[in-house]
């Protein structure tokens, strides 16, 4: 059962975002990007109080995703990424992105905090950051 509202265009959009942000991180890395995006839609907190759709989440500015400014993002969604996007829309979560609202790829170690949120772990080259439960209970 979906944890955020969606239509088929949203599935394709999220799939494109997941591929563009983390294809090099493999299937699990793309799922974690999907977790982070879905959490932003679910959250209604911090920088995401008016982000109530997948489309708004993907194209949020400022605070959105760098990938939307690159040509690779605008390629057609492939079936394998659409399957991954559906998994995250349906609520599957993967540590360390389980409750994350942010991720980024540092040149070195993951900082303990980023945008006031705590590091919850690293997967390959991306560090993931989650709010404390009291700041954003709906992602928990």
PyMOL commands that place a pseudoatom at each C-alpha (Angstrom):
pseudoatom trace, name=CA, resn=UNK, resi=1, chain=A, elem=C, hetatm=0, pos=[0.000, 0.000, 0.000]
pseudoatom trace, name=CA, resn=UNK, resi=2, chain=A, elem=C, hetatm=0, pos=[1.381, 3.409, -0.975]
pseudoatom trace, name=CA, resn=UNK, resi=3, chain=A, elem=C, hetatm=0, pos=[2.667, 5.682, 1.781]
pseudoatom trace, name=CA, resn=UNK, resi=4, chain=A, elem=C, hetatm=0, pos=[2.441, 8.805, -0.423]
pseudoatom trace, name=CA, resn=UNK, resi=5, chain=A, elem=C, hetatm=0, pos=[-0.044, 9.788, -3.143]
pseudoatom trace, name=CA, resn=UNK, resi=6, chain=A, elem=C, hetatm=0, pos=[1.145, 8.940, -6.651]
pseudoatom trace, name=CA, resn=UNK, resi=7, chain=A, elem=C, hetatm=0, pos=[0.211, 8.325, -10.245]
pseudoatom trace, name=CA, resn=UNK, resi=8, chain=A, elem=C, hetatm=0, pos=[2.155, 6.620, -13.031]
pseudoatom trace, name=CA, resn=UNK, resi=9, chain=A, elem=C, hetatm=0, pos=[3.858, 9.882, -14.030]
pseudoatom trace, name=CA, resn=UNK, resi=10, chain=A, elem=C, hetatm=0, pos=[5.129, 10.139, -10.436]
pseudoatom trace, name=CA, resn=UNK, resi=11, chain=A, elem=C, hetatm=0, pos=[6.541, 6.612, -10.593]
pseudoatom trace, name=CA, resn=UNK, resi=12, chain=A, elem=C, hetatm=0, pos=[8.458, 7.527, -13.750]
pseudoatom trace, name=CA, resn=UNK, resi=13, chain=A, elem=C, hetatm=0, pos=[9.665, 10.791, -12.247]
pseudoatom trace, name=CA, resn=UNK, resi=14, chain=A, elem=C, hetatm=0, pos=[10.908, 9.138, -9.052]
pseudoatom trace, name=CA, resn=UNK, resi=15, chain=A, elem=C, hetatm=0, pos=[12.545, 6.365, -11.096]
pseudoatom trace, name=CA, resn=UNK, resi=16, chain=A, elem=C, hetatm=0, pos=[14.426, 8.944, -13.159]
pseudoatom trace, name=CA, resn=UNK, resi=17, chain=A, elem=C, hetatm=0, pos=[15.561, 10.734, -10.005]
pseudoatom trace, name=CA, resn=UNK, resi=18, chain=A, elem=C, hetatm=0, pos=[16.740, 7.521, -8.369]
pseudoatom trace, name=CA, resn=UNK, resi=19, chain=A, elem=C, hetatm=0, pos=[18.755, 6.539, -11.453]
pseudoatom trace, name=CA, resn=UNK, resi=20, chain=A, elem=C, hetatm=0, pos=[20.235, 9.993, -11.992]
pseudoatom trace, name=CA, resn=UNK, resi=21, chain=A, elem=C, hetatm=0, pos=[21.274, 10.399, -8.346]
pseudoatom trace, name=CA, resn=UNK, resi=22, chain=A, elem=C, hetatm=0, pos=[22.567, 6.898, -7.624]
pseudoatom trace, name=CA, resn=UNK, resi=23, chain=A, elem=C, hetatm=0, pos=[22.828, 4.536, -10.585]
pseudoatom trace, name=CA, resn=UNK, resi=24, chain=A, elem=C, hetatm=0, pos=[26.508, 4.064, -9.770]
pseudoatom trace, name=CA, resn=UNK, resi=25, chain=A, elem=C, hetatm=0, pos=[25.518, 2.930, -6.268]
pseudoatom trace, name=CA, resn=UNK, resi=26, chain=A, elem=C, hetatm=0, pos=[23.509, -0.001, -7.623]
pseudoatom trace, name=CA, resn=UNK, resi=27, chain=A, elem=C, hetatm=0, pos=[19.986, -1.107, -6.823]
pseudoatom trace, name=CA, resn=UNK, resi=28, chain=A, elem=C, hetatm=0, pos=[20.299, -0.552, -3.065]
pseudoatom trace, name=CA, resn=UNK, resi=29, chain=A, elem=C, hetatm=0, pos=[21.737, 2.935, -3.529]
pseudoatom trace, name=CA, resn=UNK, resi=30, chain=A, elem=C, hetatm=0, pos=[18.855, 3.873, -5.817]
pseudoatom trace, name=CA, resn=UNK, resi=31, chain=A, elem=C, hetatm=0, pos=[16.353, 2.507, -3.284]
pseudoatom trace, name=CA, resn=UNK, resi=32, chain=A, elem=C, hetatm=0, pos=[17.912, 4.709, -0.607]
pseudoatom trace, name=CA, resn=UNK, resi=33, chain=A, elem=C, hetatm=0, pos=[17.525, 7.781, -2.810]
pseudoatom trace, name=CA, resn=UNK, resi=34, chain=A, elem=C, hetatm=0, pos=[13.889, 6.756, -3.229]
pseudoatom trace, name=CA, resn=UNK, resi=35, chain=A, elem=C, hetatm=0, pos=[13.540, 6.470, 0.568]
pseudoatom trace, name=CA, resn=UNK, resi=36, chain=A, elem=C, hetatm=0, pos=[14.882, 9.971, 1.015]
pseudoatom trace, name=CA, resn=UNK, resi=37, chain=A, elem=C, hetatm=0, pos=[12.500, 11.380, -1.589]
pseudoatom trace, name=CA, resn=UNK, resi=38, chain=A, elem=C, hetatm=0, pos=[9.461, 9.595, -0.208]
pseudoatom trace, name=CA, resn=UNK, resi=39, chain=A, elem=C, hetatm=0, pos=[10.400, 10.766, 3.306]
pseudoatom trace, name=CA, resn=UNK, resi=40, chain=A, elem=C, hetatm=0, pos=[10.400, 14.357, 2.066]
pseudoatom trace, name=CA, resn=UNK, resi=41, chain=A, elem=C, hetatm=0, pos=[6.841, 13.912, 0.794]
pseudoatom trace, name=CA, resn=UNK, resi=42, chain=A, elem=C, hetatm=0, pos=[5.735, 12.176, 4.007]
pseudoatom trace, name=CA, resn=UNK, resi=43, chain=A, elem=C, hetatm=0, pos=[7.568, 14.552, 6.302]
pseudoatom trace, name=CA, resn=UNK, resi=44, chain=A, elem=C, hetatm=0, pos=[5.728, 17.882, 6.303]
pseudoatom trace, name=CA, resn=UNK, resi=45, chain=A, elem=C, hetatm=0, pos=[8.602, 19.180, 8.428]
pseudoatom trace, name=CA, resn=UNK, resi=46, chain=A, elem=C, hetatm=0, pos=[11.818, 21.203, 8.388]
pseudoatom trace, name=CA, resn=UNK, resi=47, chain=A, elem=C, hetatm=0, pos=[12.447, 22.311, 4.763]
pseudoatom trace, name=CA, resn=UNK, resi=48, chain=A, elem=C, hetatm=0, pos=[9.666, 20.134, 3.372]
pseudoatom trace, name=CA, resn=UNK, resi=49, chain=A, elem=C, hetatm=0, pos=[6.464, 21.608, 4.821]
pseudoatom trace, name=CA, resn=UNK, resi=50, chain=A, elem=C, hetatm=0, pos=[4.873, 22.263, 1.421]
pseudoatom trace, name=CA, resn=UNK, resi=51, chain=A, elem=C, hetatm=0, pos=[6.218, 19.190, -0.321]
pseudoatom trace, name=CA, resn=UNK, resi=52, chain=A, elem=C, hetatm=0, pos=[3.132, 16.988, -0.596]
pseudoatom trace, name=CA, resn=UNK, resi=53, chain=A, elem=C, hetatm=0, pos=[3.667, 15.329, -3.991]
pseudoatom trace, name=CA, resn=UNK, resi=54, chain=A, elem=C, hetatm=0, pos=[6.461, 13.455, -5.674]
pseudoatom trace, name=CA, resn=UNK, resi=55, chain=A, elem=C, hetatm=0, pos=[6.628, 16.127, -8.382]
pseudoatom trace, name=CA, resn=UNK, resi=56, chain=A, elem=C, hetatm=0, pos=[7.056, 18.933, -5.820]
pseudoatom trace, name=CA, resn=UNK, resi=57, chain=A, elem=C, hetatm=0, pos=[9.718, 16.889, -4.049]
pseudoatom trace, name=CA, resn=UNK, resi=58, chain=A, elem=C, hetatm=0, pos=[11.721, 16.186, -7.199]
pseudoatom trace, name=CA, resn=UNK, resi=59, chain=A, elem=C, hetatm=0, pos=[11.675, 19.790, -8.416]
pseudoatom trace, name=CA, resn=UNK, resi=60, chain=A, elem=C, hetatm=0, pos=[11.868, 21.595, -5.042]
pseudoatom trace, name=CA, resn=UNK, resi=61, chain=A, elem=C, hetatm=0, pos=[13.949, 24.740, -5.273]
pseudoatom trace, name=CA, resn=UNK, resi=62, chain=A, elem=C, hetatm=0, pos=[15.922, 25.613, -3.299]
pseudoatom trace, name=CA, resn=UNK, resi=63, chain=A, elem=C, hetatm=0, pos=[16.807, 22.429, -1.479]
pseudoatom trace, name=CA, resn=UNK, resi=64, chain=A, elem=C, hetatm=0, pos=[16.029, 19.994, -4.270]
pseudoatom trace, name=CA, resn=UNK, resi=65, chain=A, elem=C, hetatm=0, pos=[18.126, 17.516, -6.167]
pseudoatom trace, name=CA, resn=UNK, resi=66, chain=A, elem=C, hetatm=0, pos=[21.116, 18.416, -8.334]
pseudoatom trace, name=CA, resn=UNK, resi=67, chain=A, elem=C, hetatm=0, pos=[20.277, 15.663, -10.790]
pseudoatom trace, name=CA, resn=UNK, resi=68, chain=A, elem=C, hetatm=0, pos=[17.284, 17.613, -12.140]
pseudoatom trace, name=CA, resn=UNK, resi=69, chain=A, elem=C, hetatm=0, pos=[19.751, 20.076, -13.638]
pseudoatom trace, name=CA, resn=UNK, resi=70, chain=A, elem=C, hetatm=0, pos=[21.597, 17.421, -15.637]
pseudoatom trace, name=CA, resn=UNK, resi=71, chain=A, elem=C, hetatm=0, pos=[20.612, 15.929, -18.977]
pseudoatom trace, name=CA, resn=UNK, resi=72, chain=A, elem=C, hetatm=0, pos=[20.789, 12.336, -17.723]
pseudoatom trace, name=CA, resn=UNK, resi=73, chain=A, elem=C, hetatm=0, pos=[17.768, 12.955, -15.476]
pseudoatom trace, name=CA, resn=UNK, resi=74, chain=A, elem=C, hetatm=0, pos=[15.623, 13.731, -18.528]
pseudoatom trace, name=CA, resn=UNK, resi=75, chain=A, elem=C, hetatm=0, pos=[16.063, 10.327, -20.171]
pseudoatom trace, name=CA, resn=UNK, resi=76, chain=A, elem=C, hetatm=0, pos=[13.085, 7.971, -20.217]
pseudoatom trace, name=CA, resn=UNK, resi=77, chain=A, elem=C, hetatm=0, pos=[12.494, 5.912, -17.074]
pseudoatom trace, name=CA, resn=UNK, resi=78, chain=A, elem=C, hetatm=0, pos=[13.428, 2.262, -17.492]
pseudoatom trace, name=CA, resn=UNK, resi=79, chain=A, elem=C, hetatm=0, pos=[11.262, -0.555, -16.181]
pseudoatom trace, name=CA, resn=UNK, resi=80, chain=A, elem=C, hetatm=0, pos=[13.839, -1.728, -13.647]
pseudoatom trace, name=CA, resn=UNK, resi=81, chain=A, elem=C, hetatm=0, pos=[13.996, 1.727, -12.017]
pseudoatom trace, name=CA, resn=UNK, resi=82, chain=A, elem=C, hetatm=0, pos=[10.190, 2.035, -12.084]
pseudoatom trace, name=CA, resn=UNK, resi=83, chain=A, elem=C, hetatm=0, pos=[10.002, -1.227, -10.102]
pseudoatom trace, name=CA, resn=UNK, resi=84, chain=A, elem=C, hetatm=0, pos=[12.428, 0.212, -7.543]
pseudoatom trace, name=CA, resn=UNK, resi=85, chain=A, elem=C, hetatm=0, pos=[10.446, 3.462, -7.339]
pseudoatom trace, name=CA, resn=UNK, resi=86, chain=A, elem=C, hetatm=0, pos=[7.237, 1.528, -6.651]
pseudoatom trace, name=CA, resn=UNK, resi=87, chain=A, elem=C, hetatm=0, pos=[8.953, -0.312, -3.808]
pseudoatom trace, name=CA, resn=UNK, resi=88, chain=A, elem=C, hetatm=0, pos=[9.811, 2.938, -2.039]
pseudoatom trace, name=CA, resn=UNK, resi=89, chain=A, elem=C, hetatm=0, pos=[6.393, 4.455, -2.759]
pseudoatom trace, name=CA, resn=UNK, resi=90, chain=A, elem=C, hetatm=0, pos=[4.912, 1.343, -1.143]
pseudoatom trace, name=CA, resn=UNK, resi=91, chain=A, elem=C, hetatm=0, pos=[6.917, 1.958, 2.017]
pseudoatom trace, name=CA, resn=UNK, resi=92, chain=A, elem=C, hetatm=0, pos=[9.969, -0.292, 1.766]
pseudoatom trace, name=CA, resn=UNK, resi=93, chain=A, elem=C, hetatm=0, pos=[12.857, 1.271, 3.674]
pseudoatom trace, name=CA, resn=UNK, resi=94, chain=A, elem=C, hetatm=0, pos=[16.572, 0.622, 3.678]
pseudoatom trace, name=CA, resn=UNK, resi=95, chain=A, elem=C, hetatm=0, pos=[19.143, 1.588, 6.309]
pseudoatom trace, name=CA, resn=UNK, resi=96, chain=A, elem=C, hetatm=0, pos=[20.815, 4.087, 6.551]
pseudoatom trace, name=CA, resn=UNK, resi=97, chain=A, elem=C, hetatm=0, pos=[18.151, 5.965, 4.548]
pseudoatom trace, name=CA, resn=UNK, resi=98, chain=A, elem=C, hetatm=0, pos=[15.213, 4.636, 6.570]
pseudoatom trace, name=CA, resn=UNK, resi=99, chain=A, elem=C, hetatm=0, pos=[14.263, 8.068, 7.968]
pseudoatom trace, name=CA, resn=UNK, resi=100, chain=A, elem=C, hetatm=0, pos=[16.589, 10.292, 5.954]
pseudoatom trace, name=CA, resn=UNK, resi=101, chain=A, elem=C, hetatm=0, pos=[15.693, 13.654, 4.479]
pseudoatom trace, name=CA, resn=UNK, resi=102, chain=A, elem=C, hetatm=0, pos=[19.128, 14.417, 3.035]
pseudoatom trace, name=CA, resn=UNK, resi=103, chain=A, elem=C, hetatm=0, pos=[22.036, 12.635, 1.418]
pseudoatom trace, name=CA, resn=UNK, resi=104, chain=A, elem=C, hetatm=0, pos=[25.169, 13.823, -0.262]
pseudoatom trace, name=CA, resn=UNK, resi=105, chain=A, elem=C, hetatm=0, pos=[28.468, 12.611, -1.618]
pseudoatom trace, name=CA, resn=UNK, resi=106, chain=A, elem=C, hetatm=0, pos=[31.376, 14.123, 0.331]
pseudoatom trace, name=CA, resn=UNK, resi=107, chain=A, elem=C, hetatm=0, pos=[34.958, 14.082, -0.849]
pseudoatom trace, name=CA, resn=UNK, resi=108, chain=A, elem=C, hetatm=0, pos=[36.004, 12.469, 2.450]
pseudoatom trace, name=CA, resn=UNK, resi=109, chain=A, elem=C, hetatm=0, pos=[34.360, 11.224, 5.620]
pseudoatom trace, name=CA, resn=UNK, resi=110, chain=A, elem=C, hetatm=0, pos=[30.709, 11.887, 6.407]
pseudoatom trace, name=CA, resn=UNK, resi=111, chain=A, elem=C, hetatm=0, pos=[30.277, 14.902, 8.693]
pseudoatom trace, name=CA, resn=UNK, resi=112, chain=A, elem=C, hetatm=0, pos=[28.424, 14.107, 11.933]
pseudoatom trace, name=CA, resn=UNK, resi=113, chain=A, elem=C, hetatm=0, pos=[25.698, 16.616, 10.986]
pseudoatom trace, name=CA, resn=UNK, resi=114, chain=A, elem=C, hetatm=0, pos=[24.455, 18.191, 7.784]
pseudoatom trace, name=CA, resn=UNK, resi=115, chain=A, elem=C, hetatm=0, pos=[21.748, 20.871, 7.676]
pseudoatom trace, name=CA, resn=UNK, resi=116, chain=A, elem=C, hetatm=0, pos=[21.258, 20.218, 11.394]
pseudoatom trace, name=CA, resn=UNK, resi=117, chain=A, elem=C, hetatm=0, pos=[20.463, 16.544, 10.880]
pseudoatom trace, name=CA, resn=UNK, resi=118, chain=A, elem=C, hetatm=0, pos=[22.470, 13.617, 12.191]
pseudoatom trace, name=CA, resn=UNK, resi=119, chain=A, elem=C, hetatm=0, pos=[24.417, 11.200, 10.050]
pseudoatom trace, name=CA, resn=UNK, resi=120, chain=A, elem=C, hetatm=0, pos=[22.761, 7.797, 10.064]
pseudoatom trace, name=CA, resn=UNK, resi=121, chain=A, elem=C, hetatm=0, pos=[25.372, 6.083, 7.949]
pseudoatom trace, name=CA, resn=UNK, resi=122, chain=A, elem=C, hetatm=0, pos=[27.069, 5.797, 4.631]
pseudoatom trace, name=CA, resn=UNK, resi=123, chain=A, elem=C, hetatm=0, pos=[26.325, 3.581, 1.652]
pseudoatom trace, name=CA, resn=UNK, resi=124, chain=A, elem=C, hetatm=0, pos=[29.160, 3.489, -0.849]
pseudoatom trace, name=CA, resn=UNK, resi=125, chain=A, elem=C, hetatm=0, pos=[29.842, 7.161, -1.614]
pseudoatom trace, name=CA, resn=UNK, resi=126, chain=A, elem=C, hetatm=0, pos=[26.675, 8.732, -0.144]
pseudoatom trace, name=CA, resn=UNK, resi=127, chain=A, elem=C, hetatm=0, pos=[26.128, 9.861, 3.447]
pseudoatom trace, name=CA, resn=UNK, resi=128, chain=A, elem=C, hetatm=0, pos=[22.555, 9.889, 4.783]
pseudoatom trace, name=CA, resn=UNK, resi=129, chain=A, elem=C, hetatm=0, pos=[21.080, 12.309, 7.340]
pseudoatom trace, name=CA, resn=UNK, resi=130, chain=A, elem=C, hetatm=0, pos=[17.912, 12.010, 9.398]
pseudoatom trace, name=CA, resn=UNK, resi=131, chain=A, elem=C, hetatm=0, pos=[16.089, 14.450, 11.658]
pseudoatom trace, name=CA, resn=UNK, resi=132, chain=A, elem=C, hetatm=0, pos=[15.427, 13.616, 15.272]
pseudoatom trace, name=CA, resn=UNK, resi=133, chain=A, elem=C, hetatm=0, pos=[11.996, 12.095, 15.814]
pseudoatom trace, name=CA, resn=UNK, resi=134, chain=A, elem=C, hetatm=0, pos=[10.578, 15.171, 17.584]
pseudoatom trace, name=CA, resn=UNK, resi=135, chain=A, elem=C, hetatm=0, pos=[11.501, 17.426, 14.631]
pseudoatom trace, name=CA, resn=UNK, resi=136, chain=A, elem=C, hetatm=0, pos=[9.857, 15.224, 12.031]
pseudoatom trace, name=CA, resn=UNK, resi=137, chain=A, elem=C, hetatm=0, pos=[7.751, 12.408, 13.529]
pseudoatom trace, name=CA, resn=UNK, resi=138, chain=A, elem=C, hetatm=0, pos=[6.028, 11.492, 10.266]
pseudoatom trace, name=CA, resn=UNK, resi=139, chain=A, elem=C, hetatm=0, pos=[9.211, 10.013, 8.774]
pseudoatom trace, name=CA, resn=UNK, resi=140, chain=A, elem=C, hetatm=0, pos=[9.430, 7.562, 11.672]
for i in range(1, 140): cmd.bond("trace and resi %d" % i, "trace and resi %d" % (i + 1))
show_as sticks, trace
zoom trace
